[in-house]
């Protein structure tokens, strides 16, 4: 059992006169809540001041536990519970280890050996009530010795808590009896305990995202967090009878340097957790956006060029977590070998002169291998790819890799053998992602690519980039590799098909590796990364052609997504311009795959059927343009003729004669046929063919279309409010509008097509939901004078912590006699409805809208004219529109309500 905490740490003793506090508490014959509460407050204030003064966090954690001990023991004794020899007060869990943070759970066990009499029950009831009243919020259980034994045998979590129990007051012999009954020889021997805890950790890592790199990591539960350190302590205690990490050094599981790294990592996480509890005023183990900025300030970080204080703090946090992950992995491998595999035969299988397999794990044949032949630091990862039967690397070899990383220097990087090995790793048919991740965990990748080392643990303070830059980069490579694996063909089938056309897939992987490598340096990361990539390719023996392709991919890696999401890709001129930038189909293939993998790796929740369709449509249109010849783009009449003939052939099959169609179409300008597919034209024509005035507004819904979302078609009399009314109504229904096309006929009708998704990012599948949309739009668009209702939806918590300024600008060039208006501002519920009201108030008509959100930032593009159909070219008029939009969007919203 853990030793009792006998005294305050010296660094706290001179700050806190605990004997005087305890004397005051004991002076009351009957416990006074006010006195105990004041003692709790005094301790918290003292420790908070000590933290701000730079006191060792270990002293603070132990002082919190010691003062809590004394409060509980004093209360126990004042209530007369000490006289009952059949009961013991026991600290368990983290409190049992003597570790408490300001908001930690105070886990206690009331242990008894016989049924509690009425007096004991009353005393304990009052004990717990007073603890709650003094704001200590204990987590408690009352169990007999037999109950503890039964539950510990059945539940590894209960057993773990009891392994860390510590006596506080009462009959200590009860705890000694329990200790004997739950000893390894009776339950959860070392093998069973380790296997169960290993399974528990694996499940926990999966539950918390299988990565330590989330935007709001959990200090305790995420991989590399405090729970991973505790895991090591639990196994150590069960195996060796002591949870002291020094034991791991004497037993050969840790070197002294690794032990110091482990203790430094624990101290760092303790300091972060202590600060977080102080700031939040409660038990809070998530580094939420609510606290990250204040945490950075509290811990001494300040903004510098290209690196916010919060980003510096989070990078330091992630780098510490990475080091702890590496130690955890190595130690668990040691434990696996010592505990689970100790009875197995060595089963040594030679692989080459430098490496062999032992019990299925790769190891060096001699501890001097890396010193004698440094390229083996890369060879080890190649062998894991080439021998899929291997289960991993032995702990002793992991340690040697970590110890010899400094051999990866300029000479190592210039060695042709090392360069060949690195390229061979990228060219392998299997295990590329797995081994690059392993190289990152062991610090080898950062040593081989120093530029990569700068992005390790680097986060971007926004909601769009979910992962740190290094983790995002490796996820991009994973997604690229999945295009090559048949079992993943259904994820993005077109990408899987195109991947098989690539002559050199390793060039795509190199582009993925370098596409964000220059983030945080200042300047354009695409330009800087392109230079890095080209230099790397030339150094690694690639041809000038291949090096230029990789460099171009890095430089252009945002081009396709920006074109698809911000420009009108139904415009042949846009497609022709994009095709010119591609130059040929091979470049288009590479860039398309890189773009899809990048978007899916930036924030998996942002990838949806609409973005998939958007990029696919841009790819298909560009490929057709390239095959036709860039010097021979189709003219407008040719495009109109193609789409109309295709639509007519379908409509004739539906029983609609050609004169009727042409009569309807005569009311529409060429823009309509350029911006809609034959399928959409057929849908619209069938809808309005027999429509009467009394049927208006006519609303139809197609639940899922080739455009990757749910399409809503609205046909009504044209009026200036129609766009604002419709967007407001759709947002009130909880729909996310991603695209809008508004066409006005020569006879004064409006054909509006909205592409929408549910808030979850999915399309609409339920018939009742489609019917709800139809009914709601009927009600809210029928009256042209009806003012849109305010949208009352709470702003998501995370959005409140980002200050995104509003920027409005107009494109100098107009497309198809339209003015292109760009609005960048903070995302919020009802944003599009608010913008549409301002545009209506400014006398603008929206013809097309492309709505994009990148985390906390909305980036919306509107194609507009005045009510007469003229472009907005007057600088003074543009300035007035800009001013009105900025004024409306910068206006603070009422709490929890965002008005339309």
Secondary structure, DSSP 8 states (H G I E B T S, - for coil): ------S--HHHHTT--HHHHHHHHHT-SS--HHHHHHHHHHHHHHHHHHHHTT--HHHHHHHHHHHHHHHHHHHHHHTTGGG-TTEEEEE-HHHHTT---TT--EEEEEEESS---HHHHHHHHHHHHHHHHTT--EEEEEEEHHHHHHHHHH-HHHHHHHHT-EEEEE-HHHHHHHHHHTSTTTSS-HHHHHHHHHHHHHHHHHHTTTSS--TT-BTTTSTTSHHHHHHHHHHHHHHHS---THHHHHTTSS-HHHHHHHHHHHHHHHHHHHHHHHHHTS---B--HHHHHHHHHHTT---BTTB-HHHHHHHHHHHHHHHHHHHHHHHHHHHIIIIISTTS---EEE-SSSEEEETTEEEESSTTHHHH-TTHHHHHHHHHHH-TT--EE-HHHHHHHHHTGGG-SHHHHH-HHHHHHHHHHHH-SS-HHHHHHHHHHTTHHHHHSHHHHHHTT---SSSS--S-HHHHHHHHHHHHHHTT-GGGTTTSHHHHHHHTT-S-HHHHHHHHHHTTTTTTSSS-HHHHHHHHHHHHHHHTT--HHHHHHHHHHHHTTTHHHHHHHHS-TTSHHHHHHHHHHH-SHHHHHHHHHHHHHHHHHH-GGG--HHHHHHHHHHHHHHHHHHHH-TTS---HHHHHHHHHHHHHHHHHHTT--HHHHHHHHTTS-HHHHHHS-HHHHHHHHHHHTT--GGG-SEEEEESS-TTSSEEEEEEEE--TTHHHHHHHHHHHTTEEEEEEEEEE-TTSEEEEEEEEEETTS-----HHHHHHHHHHHHHHHS-TT-----------GGGGG-----EEEE-SS-BTTBEEEEEEEE--TTHHHHHHHHHHHTTEEEEEEEEEEETTEEEEEEEEEETTS-----HHHHHHHHHHHHHHHHS---TT----
